[in-house]
Every structure is written in structure tokens, then in C-alpha cells.
Amino acid sequence: MSILMDQEQIKGVIPHRDPFLLIDEIVEMEPGKRVVAKKYIKADDFWFRGHFPEKPVVPGVLIIEMLAQAGAVSMLSLDEHKGKIGFLGGVDKAKFRRMVVPGDVLTLEVEIIKIKGPVGVGKAVAHVDGEKAVTAEISFVLK
């Protein structure tokens, strides 16, 4: 897969910045419909200092945030939403199926399944080498 957007280009779409810009690149996207992003998990990622130093594991809630950021890039790439901010509105049906550890490449896929005005829902899946790590439905509000 080729890179459609790197981190600098992502910063032009969503307001997140270090240390909380949690996606590295966009590799597929149909704006407002679906997106595939990547996160390269490194041993020096900030969360591993406390979660857990002896057995580093990416916190599940941060994987949810990564999925939300990927979905935000898709929605905010539409002309009618440029300049807005996507806010997390809720998380439903979240399942944490696999630990994500340093060295993993996390693939983040979000399909927008419902939109009504500024509110929408995305079906989200994060996986490593095709093995599901997290699945959820993420709702959002664009303002």
C-alpha cells in the first residue's frame, strides 16, 4: 500500500499534535466513507513508560482514539467539513481481542455507516497482521 497522507498532511486535516497525534499515515481513503490508517508501535511511545514498563502493552483506549482520529481524517477531508473538529461522541460494542505491543504495525480501518447532520457512526477495526485487536462502533460529532 502506498501512503496517501503522511503525518504532516494529516496535521492539515485534524488538529491533533504531538504527543497526541496517534496515527502515522493514511494508506486508503474514500472521504466521508472509509479510511485505512497505520500506526507503527515503537518501544519509546510515551504510554509504555507507565503501561507497563515490564510488559509494554498499548492501552485499549488509545487504540480507540487512533481509530477515532482515522475516522476524523476521512470525515474532515470532505469540503463541507474542512476546518471543523471531530469530537468523540461515544463508543459501543468495543471488544479488545489481542494485545498490541512494541514492533507491531497497527492497521486502523473505519467505515462510516451512518451520518445525520453533524453526527455520525463509524464501524472500526484495528488489526495486526490480519488478526483483530480491537473492534468497536465509534460515534462522532463535527463542530
Secondary structure by P-SEA (a helix, b strand, c coil): ccccccaaaaaaccccccccccccccccccccccbbbbbbcccccccccccccccccccaaaaaaaaaaaaaaaaacccccccbbbbbccccccccccccccccbbbbbbbbcccccccccccccccccccccbbbbbbbccc
